[in-house]
Amino acid sequence: HFELFSKTEPGDLNPLFRNTRCLEAGLEIGVLYWHLDPKKSESEEELAKIRKDRGYNYMDYLDICPGKLANFEEKLKNFFTEHMHADEEIRYCLEGGGYFDVRDKDDKWVRIWIKEGDMIVLPAGIYHRFTLDAANHVKLMRLFLGEPVWTAHNRPQEDHPVRQEYVKRLTDDNAGLALAAH
């Protein structure tokens, strides 16, 4: 289910890109991935284990579509502005789908298409943005470590300590990023 695409043009939103990239492309930049089935009770146990193992003790829902999200157009525009967070961004897709565009080691866009059942973790400090796919709807479970903080720091943020730590882990062969696909 996890699909990555190289982006050739900065504004390109077409999901049919050339140069499809494999899961390793996401892993090498620290993106974590699981696939669960939100309609099966076994997935609840797996989600509980992931939450416990990673310390995600707060959860809420975000339904992104016209008519359900106040100021829909403005919020979608904000989500699509390139930014980073000081904390991980954890999203579990319960319905619909969307695209996370993330920057690779060479500062090129990599598109991650998430659909129902996909759960991803974007590492703190990674530049990214989000938009909906053609269905124009996604319902996400948002998970947080501790109290929910969703502060977007728009690019550039090269002096931000979290960004500096992310870049250091990305470029330091000895440090490495904690990577896993499940």
Secondary structure, DSSP 8 states (H G I E B T S, - for coil): --EEEE-SSTT---S--SSEE-HHHHHTTT-EEEE--TTSHHHHHHHHHHHHHHTEEEEEEEEESTTTSTTHHHHHHHHTS-EE-SS-EEEEEEEEEEEEEEE-TTS-EEEEEEETTEEEEE-TT--EEEEE-TT--EEEEEEEESS-----EES--TTSHHHHHHHHHHH-TTT-----B-
